Amino acid sequence: MSARGIFLTLVGGLTLSVASGNSVAQPMERPPIEAQKETLQKEREAIAAIYAQAARQCWQRFMVNDCLHTARLQRRQALIPVEKQEQALNAAQRAWSVIQRQERLDGKQPESQAPHDLRP
């Protein structure tokens, strides 16, 4: 199986969920992958901001530890889909890198390798 076939098989099975909805991953170039990673980083920062606000509110309550535990649990729950999306993007980026490397290697090799002339 060629590198491109492996890439299509790998990426074809991945489902990426973006902010606008779910879509099946297609062979992607580096810029869309980077843009989606930036979107996920913003989601991660928003989750961190929500947790920081909840933690500040916990310190105003009598049962601080229980409140902090609940806030951490909610943060972990919110990060699960983001981490899954990041893993899918990382897999797509690795596959893309493999294809790029294979194409560079194919470009370095001559198209037709004639066998050496071995005359007796």
Contacts in CASP RR format, 6 or more apart in sequence:
PFRMAT RR
TARGET T0000
AUTHOR 0000-0000-0000
METHOD contacts of the structure
MODEL  1
MSARGIFLTLVGGLTLSVASGNSVAQPMERPPIEAQKETLQKEREAIAAI
YAQAARQCWQRFMVNDCLHTARLQRRQALIPVEKQEQALNAAQRAWSVIQ
RQERLDGKQPESQAPHDLRP
1 9 0 8 1.000
2 102 0 8 1.000
3 98 0 8 1.000
3 99 0 8 1.000
3 102 0 8 1.000
3 103 0 8 1.000
4 99 0 8 1.000
6 95 0 8 1.000
6 98 0 8 1.000
7 27 0 8 1.000
7 95 0 8 1.000
7 96 0 8 1.000
7 98 0 8 1.000
7 99 0 8 1.000
8 27 0 8 1.000
10 91 0 8 1.000
10 92 0 8 1.000
10 95 0 8 1.000
11 25 0 8 1.000
11 26 0 8 1.000
11 27 0 8 1.000
11 28 0 8 1.000
11 91 0 8 1.000
11 92 0 8 1.000
11 95 0 8 1.000
12 24 0 8 1.000
12 25 0 8 1.000
12 26 0 8 1.000
13 24 0 8 1.000
13 25 0 8 1.000
14 24 0 8 1.000
14 25 0 8 1.000
14 88 0 8 1.000
14 91 0 8 1.000
14 92 0 8 1.000
15 22 0 8 1.000
15 23 0 8 1.000
15 24 0 8 1.000
15 25 0 8 1.000
15 88 0 8 1.000
16 22 0 8 1.000
16 23 0 8 1.000
16 24 0 8 1.000
16 25 0 8 1.000
16 36 0 8 1.000
16 85 0 8 1.000
16 88 0 8 1.000
16 89 0 8 1.000
16 92 0 8 1.000
17 23 0 8 1.000
17 81 0 8 1.000
17 85 0 8 1.000
18 36 0 8 1.000
18 39 0 8 1.000
18 85 0 8 1.000
19 39 0 8 1.000
19 43 0 8 1.000
25 88 0 8 1.000
25 92 0 8 1.000
27 96 0 8 1.000
28 92 0 8 1.000
28 96 0 8 1.000
29 96 0 8 1.000
30 93 0 8 1.000
30 96 0 8 1.000
33 89 0 8 1.000
33 92 0 8 1.000
33 93 0 8 1.000
33 96 0 8 1.000
36 85 0 8 1.000
36 89 0 8 1.000
37 86 0 8 1.000
37 89 0 8 1.000
40 82 0 8 1.000
40 85 0 8 1.000
40 86 0 8 1.000
40 89 0 8 1.000
43 82 0 8 1.000
44 79 0 8 1.000
44 82 0 8 1.000
47 75 0 8 1.000
47 78 0 8 1.000
47 79 0 8 1.000
47 82 0 8 1.000
48 75 0 8 1.000
50 75 0 8 1.000
50 78 0 8 1.000
51 71 0 8 1.000
51 72 0 8 1.000
51 74 0 8 1.000
51 75 0 8 1.000
54 67 0 8 1.000
54 71 0 8 1.000
54 74 0 8 1.000
55 68 0 8 1.000
55 71 0 8 1.000
57 67 0 8 1.000
58 64 0 8 1.000
58 67 0 8 1.000
58 68 0 8 1.000
58 71 0 8 1.000
61 67 0 8 1.000
END
